[in-house]
Amino acid sequence: MRMLVSVLIVSVLLAAVPLQGGPLLKSQVSADANWVVHADYDLFNTTIIGQLIRAELASLGLEEKLQDFKTIFSFHPLDDVRDVTLYGSGDDREKAVVLIEGDFDQDTLVALVRMNAEYEEIEYGDVVVHSWVDENKKDPGKAGQRMYGCVPKDDLVVMGAGLEALKQAVDVLNGSAANAADGVFDQAALDTTGAFFQVAANAVGDVAEHQNNAALLKQTDKLGVVIGEVEGTFYFDLSLTANSQEIAQNLKKMVEGMIAFFTLVGSEQPVLAELAKKLELSTADNIVAIHFESDSAAIISFLKEQWEAKKQQ
């Protein structure tokens, strides 16, 4: 249950920051990808939970900082970015890319990366790939991560930590490489109406193999996550396709135990306990499904409670 709560919190907060846009276009995703994350901010911004989160950000005095960001980078991270899709293969950072659609000043962005002491310029077909080193501020003794980026269209920025992955992303966009439009991802999460945040992953066990505290995912073949709101009701759906029906039953028992535990913590976290009671668990063959829905205002109350607890720690 703690993992589910973490996914819920992170997913909603991700939808509140520069993850914005329209519907997922599988044709923009490489056929070699085995996971994809997408956020639809246009839809999110019309929801009650979206408006409440934006109001909270304003109350924290962040709007001025966002305007300062726009002054430097030429775009407002909440208002000017329309679409973000992140995809990759396995847990190799160099095989992941992010596609960001929005209103940018291309000259400003290029001028900024050219100021980097390690800047390099690479020609790839009709596209200029810009490369720089992102210094590791948390660990000054560790070398920075080389990054790559390009602007294949005026309203689209593509970035990644691997040059080959970036080149392939460009090829997918121009149609010279295979894309994921033909059934690479068949999770229902990517076709759900009203969703503003979606995740789909295949071969999940391989991706989670090197992750600690991921026993649930290591026994999973496919994963789908969808978050949305319908008529003021926030909802969250998680589906796990286990490697067998036996494993699916074991996963169900594991999740039932987590739900039961957090339902009993009412004296310490009453909001969490009430939300845990709203989780609905079901299985069909080797698929374990979790559905949750609640009034959007209650979700905001829970997120604020968790935020305050984190600040005190």
Order of alpha helices (4+ residues) and beta strands (2+ residues): alpha-beta-alpha-alpha-alpha-beta-beta-alpha-beta-beta-beta-beta-alpha-beta-alpha-alpha-beta-beta-alpha-alpha-beta-beta-alpha
